[in-house]
Amino acid sequence: MKRWFLGAGILVAVIVAGYFIAEGVVRNKVAAALASLPDSLQAEYAALHVNLLTGSVTIDSLHGRGIEIAHAAAHGIGFLHYLRSHELRVRSLVLRGCTFKKEGLSLDGDVIIDSLSGSPDSPHVSSVQAKIDRLRYAIPDADEVIVGRHLELDSRNQHFQLDTLRIFPTMEALEIGRKRGHQVDVVEATIEGITADGLDVMGLLRHRLTAEKIAIRQDHIHVFRDRRLPLVQGEKDMPVQSLKALPVTLRIGSVDLGPTFFSYEEYPAKGDRTGELKIYHLKGRIAPLINHPVAGDPDYITVHTEGSLMNSGSVFALTKMPLHSGDPYLVDGAFHDLDVTRLNDPAENLGKLHLESGLLNFLSFHFVMTTEKSTGEIIGEYHDLVVDKLKDNGKVAKLKSFALKKFIIPRNKDKSLSVKKRTGKVDYKRNPERYFSYYLLHSLLVGVKSSFSLGFLLPG
């Protein structure tokens, strides 16, 4: 019996000693692994704890170049399995109080990774949960910053949520254009309530954005451009070309845009005041949003938009963007009940026109737009339209205004006139150095001018 107790005691002592020795070996290996990181990832820590019984490693105050983690813990580590097969298995990896600052990007939050397995060089992750309180990113060479608040990402539930996203310039809008030496769109925006459902979170690591639906609750967007500066030379891509050039593959069932206030402000090439065009209550839907079509995909990306121009009347548009090269863009839409005097700010400061009165009861438009030119027509109905031509000093140019009122623009075009007399034909050659928005706007203006018998005398 004494020998048995002695043997048992020795065995327990060996096991206990072996346990502490094994813990020390594991602790030393973890410390050695952290110490062997490249210079760009040099890491230090306040305390390192290993528990073989629970299969856990915890590190307090882990920090390196641009990275700080208040508490890092790996639970359910298969130490014996790793020693036998060199395959790493971890039930969960928890990173609390993370702060990352590098290359213009900074963020604060927590990350939880479930069921981590594979070799250290090629790990497999079952699911990821992340909660980021604040994210800040300085866009390279853009003089603009993106700030996000309260981001949540859950790969198990395939869900993403971001409470607020702000985009703002780091200097005055005029200064950004002068610094660049050419025209540039300066954006200031607040976007609230961004969600993505059916999101393939792991696909993001492979540069694939796949989701069933993305929704944005509401937005406030302002864009400024200084037309006094030279235009950037070179051909501009059509919208689908730009999508296909993105470094990520998009496969999104639909994107829904909630109520949005959008304003575009422009400093004219000639003049001393900016003009601003505003769209209120803008809503939209894109379905589907894809950039690398495969067999079975639709031929077009369909975009529905509706809103109120200058907070008067309504406008809607249906745009079909072709996913196959050579096919045209198709645009249909209409304005309803627009008080044209609401357009005086952009009309006076950008077009040197003053709108004394007028109600645009209805204006429909249909365009077929290729990379070469647009064709189509507009059909309108308006009442009491009176337009003055302005001089550079803002005063009325009496002779030109008289011609507009008496010869060029009839005061009324109502339904008593035949459709033919209220129709304007569109045949507009695209300027490849201008963006699609310019192409679309000038197609509309060409149609409006064509609806007047002497419309070719109108400016612009």
N, C-alpha and C positions, 0 to 999 in steps of 0.2 A: 504494500500500500504506500509506504514511504517513497519507494522508487517511482510508483505511478504518479504521485503528487509532484515529486521532483521533476519527472519528465514533462508533466503537464505545465508546471511552472516555467520550465525552460522553453517549452513550445510557445507559451503565452508571451514570454519575454522576447523570443525571436520574432513573433508576429508583431508585437508592439514596436520593437526596434525596427523591424522591416517596414512597418507602416510609416514611422517617422522618417526612416531613411528614404522610402519611396516618395513621401511628400517632399522631402528635401530635394530629391532628384528632379521631380516634376517642377518644383519651384525654381530650381536652378535652370532647367531647360526653358521655362517661360521667360525668365529674366535674361537668359542668353539670347533667346529669339528676339526679344525687344531691343537688346543691345546691338544685335547684328543687323538691324534695319538700316537701309541706306541713309546717307547724310540728310537727304531731303525729308526723311520721315523719322529723324531722331526723336526718341521718346524717353521721358522720365516719369516717375511716379512716386507717390508718398508711401504706399504700402501695398504688398502683394500677399494674398492669402490663398492657400490650396487646401481643399478638403476632399480626400480620396473617397470617403464614405458616401458623400453626396455627389461626388463627381463634379465639383465646382471649383472655379478659379475666379477670384475677385480682385480687382485693382482699384485703389483709391487715388484720386487726383492724377489721372493719366494725362500727360500733356506732351505735345511735340510742336513742331514748327507749324503754327497756325491752327492747331487742334488742341482742344481741352475737353476732357471728359471727367466729370465729377466722380462718377462711379461706373465701372465696367464689370459685368459679371457674366460668366459662362456657366450654365447649369446642365447637369445630365451628360457630362463628358464621358465617353467610353474609353477610358485609359487603356484597359487591357486589350480591347478590340484594336486600338490604334497601334499598340506594341506588336500585335500579331500580324496585322494587315496593312499598317501605315495609312489606313482610312480614318478620317476624322469624323466622329459623330457627336453632335452637341444638340441637346434638347432645346435650348434657348440661349440667345445672346442678348443681353440687355445693356443698353448704353444710356445712362441718365445724365442730364445736365451737360449735353454736348454743345460745344461752341466751336465753329469752324470759320476760319478766316484765311482766304487764299485767292489770289488772282482776281480780285474784284468781287468775290463771293463771300458772304458771311451769313451764318445761320445759327440759331439757338433752338434746342429741343431735345427730344428723346427718340431712341430707335430701339425696336424689339424685333429680333429675327428668330423665327421658330424653325426647328428641325434642320440644323445645318449639318451637311455631310459631304464626303468626298475628300480628295487630297487637299493639302494646304494651298497648292498652286491652282487647283480647279475645284472650288467648293460648289456644292449644290444647296440652294436655299428653298425650303418648302414654302414659307410665307414671311412677309415683312409688314410690320406696323411702324409707322413713324408719326410723331407729333412735333411739328416745328412751330415754335411760338413766333419767330420772326426770321424773315429771309430778306437779304439785301444783295442786289447784284448790279454792279456798274457795267453797263453795256460797253464793250470795247470800241473805242473810236467814235462813240455816238454822243458823248456829253449828256447822257441820260441814265437814270437810275431806276431800277425796279425794286419795289419793296412789297413783300407779302406778309400777311398776318394770319396766324392760326391755320396752319396747314395740317391736314390729316390724310394719311395714306394707309390703306388696309388691303393687302393683296388677297387675304383670305375671303373677304367680302367683295373684292373687286371694286373698291370705292375710293374716290379722291374728293377732297373738299378743301377749298381755300376761301376763308371769309372775306378778305380784302386784298386786292392787288392794285398798287399805285405805280404809275409811270410818270416821272417828272424830270425836267431838264436841270442840269447842274449850273446853268448860267442863263442870262436873258436870251430869249429866242432870237432876237436880232444879232446878238453876239455870236451865237452858234453858226449862223449862216456866214457871217463875216470871217469867222475862224476857218471854216471849211473852204471858203472862196467860191461857193456855188450854191444853187438852190437846194434846200433840204426841208423835209417835213419835220417840224419839231412837235412832238406829241406830249400832251399832259392829260392823264386819264386816271380815273378811279373806277375800278371794276369790282363789283360786290357779288358774293354768293356764287362762286364757280364750283360746279360739281361734275364728276364723271362717274357713270355707273357702267358695270360690265367691263371694267378696265383691266387689261392684261398688264399688271404691274411688272412682272418679270420680263415681259417683252420690251419694256423701256430700256433694259440693259442691253438689248440687241438692236437698239435704235428703231423700235417699232411702237407706234402709238395706236393701240387697238382698243376701241370702246364701243359699247352699244349706244351711249348717249352722253353728250356734254351739254350742260345748261349753264347760262349766266343770268343771274336774277336781275341786275340792273347795272347801267354804266353812265358815266359822264366823261365825254371824250372831246378834247379840243386839239385841233391841228393848225399850225401856223406855217406859212411859207412866204419868203421874201422874193418877189418876182423881179426886183431890181438886180439881183445877182444872176450870173450866167447859168444856163441850164447845163446839167451834167451831160457830156457828149456820149453818144453810143445808143444803140437800139435797146429799147425797153421790152421786157418780156410781157407777153399776155398772161393773165392770171393763172391758167393751168400750167403754163411753162414754169412760172415761179414756184408753184406747188411741187412739180416734179423735180425741181432742182434742190428741194429741201434735203438735208442730210438724214431725214427720218422718214420711215414709211408710215403713211396715214391710212387707217381703216376705221372710220367712225361712222356709225349708223346715222346720227343726226346731231346737229349743233343748233341749240335754241338760244336766241338772244332776247333777253327781257327788255322792258322799257329803257330806252337809251336817249340821252340828250347828246347830240353830235353837233359840233360847230367847226366850221372851216374858216379861218381868218387869213387874209392875203394882203400883203403890201404890194400895190400895183407897180408895174414897171415905170409908169409915169403918174405922179400924184403925190400928195403929202399925207394921205389918210388911208388907213386900212379899211377893207370891206369884209363883212362877216356874213356867212350863210349858215343858217341854223336849221336843224331838223329836230323836232320834238316828238316824244313818244315813239321813237323808232323801235320796231320789233322785226325780228328776222328768223329764218330757219334755213339751214343748209342740210341737204340730204341727198345722197350720202356725201361725206367728205373723205375722198380717197385720192391718192396721187400716183399709185402704181396699179392700174386696173389689171384684172385677170379675167379669164373666161367666166362668163356668167354675170359679170358686173354690168350695171347700166351704162349707157353711152354718154350720159351727161351728169354733171353735178347740178342740182336744181337749187336755186337760191330765191326764197320768197322774202320780200321786204315791204314794210308799210310804215308810214309816219305822217307827220304834219310839217310842211315846209313853212318856216318862219311862223309857226304856231297858227297857221290859217289853213282851213280846208284839209285835204288829205291827198296822199300820193301812195300808190302801190306799184310794185314792179315784180315781174317774174323773169329771172335770168337763168338760162341754161348754158352751162359751160362745158364744152366738149372734152371728153377724156381721150379721144382719138385725134391725132394730128390730121389737119386737112378739113375737119368738120367745122362749121361756123358756130359762133356764139349767137344765141337767139334771145332777144330782149323784148318783152311786152309789158305795158303798164299804162297808168292813167293818173292825171291830176283831177281833183274835184273841188269846186267852190273855193278857189284861191283868190284872196284879196291881193291884187298885184302890188298895191302900195306898200305892203309889208316887205317887199323886195328892195325898197329904196336904198337901204344901207349898202348892199353890194352893187346895186345898179348904178348909184351915183358915184361911188368911190372907185369902182372897178370898170364900169362900162360907160361912164359919163352920160347916163340917162336918168331923167327924173320921171317917175310915174305919177301923174297927177291923180288919176283914178283908173278903175277897171276891176272887173270881176271875171276871172277865168272860170266859167261854169264847168268846162270839161275840156280835157286835152288827152287823147289817147296816143300812144306811140308803139310802133312795131319796127324793130331793126333786125337785120341779118348782118352779122359783123364777122368778116374774115380778117386775116392778117394784112390784107391789102386795102379793103374798103368796106364801108357799110352801105346797105341799101334798105329802103323801107319807106314808111310814111307816118305822118302825124295827122290827126283829125281834131279840130278844135271848135269851141263855141265860147264866145265871150261877149260882155256888154260894157259900154261906157269906158273904153280904153283910150286914155289920153296920155301921150308921151312927149316929153321935152328933151331936146338935146342940150347938153351942158358944155360950157367952155372949160378950159383947164383951171380957171379960177373959181369954178362952181356956179357962175352966172349962166343964165339961159342964153343959148345961141339962137336968136330970134328967127333968122332966115331958115336954118336947118329944122328948128322946131315947127315952123309953119309948114315946111315940106312934109314932115312926119305926119302932122295932123290932117293935112288936106289931100295928100296924094299917096303916101306910102302905107300908112296904117289906118284902115277904116275904123271908125269909132265902135261899130257893132258888127259882130258876125254871129247871128243866132240861127236857130233851126229853120227859120224861114228861107235861108239860103240853102241851095243844094249842097250835098256832101262834097261834091267835086270842088266847089268854091271855098270850102273850109278845110281842104286837104293840102298838105305840103309833102312833096316827094323828097326822099333822102338819097343822095348819091355823094358820099363823102370819102375822099381818099385819106387813109390813115397816115399820120405822121409817126413813123416807128420810133422816133426819139421822145415821144410823149407817152405817158402812162395811160392805162385803160380808162381811168376816170375822165381824162381829157378827151379821149376818143369818143366816149359815150356822150358826154355833155355837148360836144360840138356836132355830133350826129343829130342830137335833138335841136340845136340851134339852127342847123342847116334846114331841117324840116320846117321849123317855124318861119324862117325867112322865105322859104319857098312857097309858103301858103299865101303870101302877099304878092300881088302882081308886080310890084316894084320892090320886092324884098331884097333884091340884089344891091340896092342902095343903102341898106342898113349896115351899120358898122359891125366889125367883128367877124 
